[in-house]
Amino acid sequence: MVTVSMAGSRRILASVCPSAHKSGLRPGMALAKAQAQIPQLHVFDATPDEDEAALRELARWAIRYSPVVALDPPDGLWIDIAGAAHLFGGEEKLLSDLTSRLTSRGFSALAAVADAPGTAWAVARYGTEMIVPTGRAVDAIASLPVHALRLSPDVPAAMHRLGIDRIGQLAAMPRAPMVRRFGKETALRLDQAMGHAFEPITPLIPEETPLAALAFAESIARLDDIKHVLHRLSKTLCADLAKRGEGVRRLDLVFRRVDQKGAALRIGTAKATRDHAHLAKLFHDQLETVDPGFGIEEIVLIASRVEAMVEMQMMAQGIADSGASDIDLSRLVDRLASRLGAEHVYRLVPAQSHVPERMTRRVPALAPPRGETWPRNLPRPTRLLDPPESIRATALLPDHPPVMFIWRKVRHQVDKADGPERIAPEWWQGDKDGPSRDYYRVETDQGGRFWIFRDAPMDEGGRWWMHGFFG
């Protein structure tokens, strides 16, 4: 299957399916020649306007990963993830999440991360690695074909006639003869792919997205000035959101420098808010990482995710009962998430399991309670070791608790003990063949209270383990 478009009076291939590509068909080939090679070819008219609209919708969706997303027609997107990758656990996890989500929606996607857009474009389409280490752009693209330089089709064909098939061969040529033979565009594309020439990206901002922007007649660079502008923009944006009855859940701060290079920061909130001072402070720790270069000429604050927000009166004026309202922890959660990362701020809730490592699961810090509780008659220590630590213990009989044990080179004499509590493997979790555990609560002659277990009967060579401590 192929799609065709008009080039003057000729009909040429605009795109080809994988089967057609394997048969030798390529975009730009004349339709008559393609049909001569494959008589039963399925031909459809290309719809570039619809393709661009679909690509634009995909770019809007990709804003979930970064505030700086731009179109790279006909089939690509630029996503500047600087300052946002840590929100997804790093570059590798961000790429994995991005490609898996696109694949689940029926897209065939390739992606790569590099210091420069041209490097990422070349490696994603012609390379094998997903992440190019910082400063290794030249090594990453040297072995790639010259088609990875985003040149017009006739230029790589001319290079092929001269025996130049790889970017490394082209880069080894003297610059002046290369420009005379292949043009200035070839030199520019080569420098962009190697990260030697800057390539600006103009982000796509949907028209309906709430934002506040401020451009400067003279560029600014001082941190105090940037903070002042940030508070001003935050106040303006929150005032606009109040008129719409919405609150911020995700906020992006985009800087446009004099040299056309950009930077972006992103923060999220635990619940919708319009507290402009609180939102501005969430950026303070990250502002120190922004390089102003020769100066910043514009700052844009974008509410990339909003939710409907209804103001509620927490306490009537004149009522002295200070305990009438719940404590709002959202500001604390937002500050912690901004400093530590959202994945490190959570709370634990009970899970249906008797295995100690599986008795809890993580949920968002402000997730509403669902009524889960731990059994009252199932005493558990206040702290668990992960993983359990091996100990040497002595017991008088196979099912008896130990009379002494050595843990971290310290000998403990057991004064009191309770057990065993046997915990069998959970076969529905794939632990059918795992050993049972016999747990004991012991108290030493020094007053220490520990939770230890043996992973098999003594006559079967079971070992002893320290798993936790009681208060």
N, C-alpha and C positions, 0 to 999 in steps of 0.2 A: 504494500500500500504506500502511496506517495501523495503529497499535496503539491499543487502547481500554482505558480503565479506568473504574471506577465512581466517581461523585460523587453520593452519596446513592442515589437510585433512577434516576439518569440515567447513560447511557453516553456518555462524552466522549472525544475524541481525545487520546491521550497523546503521540503522535509521528506525524509524517507523512514520507513519502519525498520526495525533490526533485520528482518529477513531480506528486505531490499538492499540494505547496506552490505550484507554478506554476499549478495549477488553482484556487487560492484557498482550499485547506483549511489550517487552523491548529490547533495544539494548544489544547485547551479548547473547541473547537466540538462541538456535539451530534452524535452519530453519525447520527441520523435526518436532520439537515440535510445532513450530508456525503454520505450515500447518495442524497439527493434530487438533489444536484448531479452526482454521479458514480455511476450505478446499478451499474456493474461494479467497484465499489471492493473491493479485497482487504482483509479485516479480520482482525486477529489480536489476541488478548488480550495486554495488556501484562504483563510479568513484572518488576516493580520490584525484587524481592529478587534476582533473577538479575542485573539491571542493576547494582545496587549492589555485588554480589560481583565482577562483571567490572571495575567502576570501581576497586574496592579492589585487585584484582590489577594493574591498570594503574598505580595509585599505587605499589605495591611495585616495579614495574619502573622507574618514574621516579626512584626514589631514587638511581639511577646518576648523576643530574645534580645532586642536592642532598640533604642530609640532611633538609631541611625541605620535606616534601611533604604536602599535605592534600587531602581530598576536597571537591569543590564540586558536590554532586549537582544535577541528575541526570546531567550530561554533561561536567563540567569538573574540572580539577585546579589547585590552587595549588602553585607551585614557587618557593620563595624561593632565588634563585641568587646572592644576595649572598655574596661570599667563595668562590664555586665557579666562576664564569664563566671566570676566567682559566685553569682547568684544561682548558678546551675551546677556547682561543684567542680568547675574548671572547664577548660576548652574541650577536652575529650568527651566529657559527659554532655556538654552542650551540643556538640556535633552528633553524638549518638541519639540524643533526644530529638533533635531536629530531623535527622534522616529517617528515624523510625516513625515519627509522626507523619511525615510526607509519604512514606511507603504505605502506611496504613490507610491513607486517603487515595491511593491509586497512582501516586506520582513515582516516577523513576528519578531519583535524586543522587547527585554527587556533590560532595562538599569538602572544603579544605580550609585550614587556617594558616595565615602567613602574615608577615609584617606589612606587606604591600598588596594592594588589590590585584595587580598584574600577576604577582607570584601565586596568589591563591587561585586565580582564574586558570592559570596554566597547570598547576598541580592537580586541581580538582578534575579537569577534563582529560589530562594526559599522564598524570603521575600515579603513583601507588600509595604514597603516604598521605595521611589525613592532616597531620600537624607538622608544619615546617618550623624547626627550632629558630629562635631569634638569631639573626645574623647569618643564617645559612641559606639564604635565598639563592645565591649564585650556584651553590652545590646542588640544590634541589632541582633546578631547571636545566642544568648544563646538558644532561642526557636526554632531555625531552625534544620532540620534533619541532621544527620551526613553525609548524601550524599553531603551536601553543602561544605564539606572540600576537594573536588577534590581527593578522595582516590580511589584506585583500587576496583573493585566491591566486591571482597571477604572480604575486611576489614569491610565495613558496615554490611555485612551479619553476620560476627563473632560477631560484637557488638550487633546486634539485638538478637542473641541467649543468650547474657548475660543481656538483658533488657536495653541496652543503645541505645536509639533512637534519643536523642537530643544532640546538641553540649554542652549545659550547663551541662548535666550529665557527658559527657566525660571530660570537663574541671574541674569538681569537683573531679575527681580521682587523687590519688597521682601520681606524674610524673613517678617515677621509675617503678611501676607495669604497668602503661599504656604503657610505652615503651617496656617492656618485652612482653606484650600480643600482641600489635598491631604494633610495630616497630617504628623506629626513624622517618620515613616519616610521620606517623600520628601526632607525636608531632610537627614536623616542620609545617605541614599544619595547625594545630590548632593555633600555634603561628602566622603564616602569616594571618589567618583569623581574629585573634584578634588584629592585628596590632603590635604585640610584636616582630616580626622578619621581617627584610627588605627583600623585593622581587624585584630584579632589573627588569627593562623593557628595552629591546633593541629596539629603535625606527626603524621603516621601513622608509628608505629614497630612493625614486625611483632613478634609475641610471641616468636618464636624468635631474634630478633636479640640477640647479646650486648651488654650495656651496663652502665655503672656511672654512678650518679647521686648527687648530693649536694645537698640543700636546706639553706638557712641560716636560722636563727632571726632573724638580723639580716643585711641585705644587705651585700655586699662590693663594692668598686670598685677597690682598689689592685692594680696589676699583680703585685706580689710575692705577694699573697694568691691571686690567680687562678692563678699558676704553681704555688704550693704545692698548691692543690686539684687542679690538673691532674696533677701527679706522683702524688698520692694515688689519684686515679681510675684512672690508667694502671696503677699497681701492682695495684689490685684487679681491673681488667678482665683483665690478663694472667694473673693467678692463676686466674681462672675459665676462660680459654681453655686453660690448661695442663691442667685437668681434662678438657676436651673433646678434647684432642689437636689443637688448631687454632692457627693464627697469623694475625696481622692483615695484610691487604693494602690495606685502605682504612679510614680512621678519621675519624669526624665528631665535632666538638665543638660542642655546642649550648648557648647561653646564654639564660636566661629572666630578663628584667629585671622590676623592680618595676612599671613602667608597662605590662607585658604585651608590650612590644616584644621582639623576639628577634634573635639574630645567630647565625651558624654558620660554622665553619671546617672545611676538609677537607684531609687529606693522604693520600698513597698511598705504598706501599713497593714496592721492586723485587722483593722476595720475602717470603714469610710470615715473620713475626718475633713474638717475645713479649718483646723487650727493652723493658721499661717506661720506663727512663730515656731510651733512644734515641727512642722514640715521643713522649714528652712534649717533648723538645727540638725535634722537628720543628715544633711549634706555636709556639715561642717568638717567631720573627720575625713571625708573623702576629698574635700576641696584641696587639701595639701598635696594630693597626688596629681593634680592638673598642672600641666606645663603651659604657661601662657605664651611661650615663645617670644615673638616681637610685640605681642600685645593682642588683646581680645577686642574685637570690634562689635560683637553681638552676642547676647546671651538669651537663650530661649528656654522657658520652663513649660513643659508639656505634661498635661494630665492624661497619660496614655491609657489609664484604666480608671473608670469612675463607677460609682454605684449610687442608686437613689438613697437619699439621706433625709430622715425626718427628725427635726429637732425635738428633743424631749426635755421636759422640765424635771430636773432631778430632785429639787426640794423647794417647797413653797417658802416664800420669804416670811420670816418671823417664826418659823417652826424651830424649836431648839433641839429637836431630836437629831443629833448629828449622825446617828446610825441608820437613818431612814433610807439612805441611798447606798448602792453598792460601790465599792472602790473600782475606779476605772484603771485597769492595768494596761490598756492599749498603748499608752505613751511609753511605758517601761519596755514593753515587748518590741515596739518600733525601734527604740534606741539600742536595745540589745541586738536586734536583727541587723541594724545598720552597722554595728561594730563587729559582730561575730559571724554574721551570715545567717540568713533565715533558716538554713538547715540545722543550725545549732541551737535554735530556740524552740522548745517543744515541752510538752508535759506527757507524763506516763499515765495510762489508764489500764485497768485490769483486762487481761485476755483469758479466754477459756482454755487453760492448760495447767497441769500440775507440775510440769517440768519447770524448775525455777527460771531458766533463761528465757522461757516463753510466756511467763505469766504477765508480762507487760507489753504494750505496744505504744509507739509514738503517735501523737496527734498534734495538730497545731496548738500553740499555747492558749489561744482563746476559743478553741472548739467547745461548743456547748456540751455539758455532761449528758450522758445517755443512761445513767442509772446503774452502770457497772460497778460492782464492789467485789472485794476479795472476801472469801469465806472467813467468818469471825473465828471459827475453831481451827484455823490452819495457821499456826504461828510461823512467821518467817523473819529472818534477820533484817536489820535496817540497812545493811550494806552487803552486797555480793561481790565476790572476786570474779573478774572476767579476763582470762579463764581461771578455773579453780587451780590451786597450787598444791603440788604433791607434798605429802608429809609422811613421816615414819611413825607408826603407831603400834602399840602392843595391847592385845586383848586376851583375856583369860580363856574365853570360849568363842567358837565361831560366830555366834549371834550376839555376843556381848559387846557393849561399848568399850572403847579403849580405856586402859588404866593410866596410860601416859602417851604423849606424842611429842615429836620434835618437828618444829616448824620454823623455818628461817634460822636454823642453827640454835634455836632456843628450846630447851626442854620444858614441857608443861605437864604437871601432875594433875590428873583428873580427880576432882572431889565429888562431883555429882554428874549424872548423865540421864538422859531420857531417850528412848528409841528401842528398836529401829522403826523408822517410817520408810516403807518401801515405795519407791516410785518406779513403775514399770515403763518400758519404752512405748512411745505413742506410734503404733503401727500405721495409723492413717497419715502420719507425717514422714513415713519412710524409715522409721526406727525399729522395724520389726526384729532385726537381728542384733540390736544394740543391747548392752548389759543393763540389768536393773541396778538401782542405787539404793543402798540402805543408809538413811540419814540419821544422825544422832545430834541432840543438843547437849553440849557438855559445858560444865563450869569447872574451872581450875581452882587450885588452892590459893591463887593470887586474885581471884574474883573475875577473871576473864571468862566471857561466855561466847562459845564458838559453835558454828554449824559445820559438821564434817560428815563425810560419807565414804562408804566403801563400794567400789564399782562391781564387785563380784564376791561370792562367799570366800572365806579365808582358805578353805581347802581347795579352791580352784585358782588360787594365786591372786585374789583380789587386792587392789591397791587402795590406799587411803588418800583422801583429798580434803583440803581446807576450802570451803565454799563461801563462808560469810561470817559476820559478827553480829551479835545482839547488842543493844544499846547499853 
